Amino acid sequence: MIEEQVILVNEQDQQIGTMAKMEAHEKALLHRAFSVFVMNEKGETMLQQRAAGKYHSPLLWTNTCCSHQRVGESNIEAGKRRLQEEMGFVTELTELFSFIYKAPFDNGLTEHELDHVMIGKYNDLPAINKEEVEDWKWVALDDIKADITENPQNYTEWFKIIFDRFHNYTLQNQY
């Protein structure tokens, strides 16, 4: 099986090459990524708990889904693809904002990503892929914020970084 490639970018999100995903994470090179937040009509966000077999951050809670775009794939196309692969459904997505972050892990890998954050609406149950997702739940934004403060060890590093920006954006824009 050929290893997944990530799209290397500069700080203006211009593609400068591709690289195997693990190598990019080992070298902490800036690459394109996306994060999807799905909300229901009650204003709750669907969180996923990463599967136990994940190579980093297993069993930690995070946003609905996230991954890396493929060459030639739009941010929205990538978000919908991964939402289907991980959570078993697709919904319309809207890109909210993007930003750069860097998060090192205990295993020597580093996420250095230009992350495109998207939102979607959905009210039904997911059909989770157990190879990717251990569990899921709907949680109110303020409850997520409080729990991250009280139990930061239960959440992925990138989610703790992204969530504050997402929460502030949704407050300012009435999502």
Secondary structure, DSSP 8 states (H G I E B T S, - for coil): ----EEEEE-TT--EEEEEEHHHHHHHT--EEEEEEEEE-TTSEEEEEEE-TT-SSSTT-EE-SEEE---TT--HHHHHHHHHHHHHS----EEEEEEEEEEEE-TTS-EEEEEEEEEEEE--S-----TTTEEEEEEEEHHHHHHHHHH-GGGB-HHHHHHHHHHHHHHHHHT-
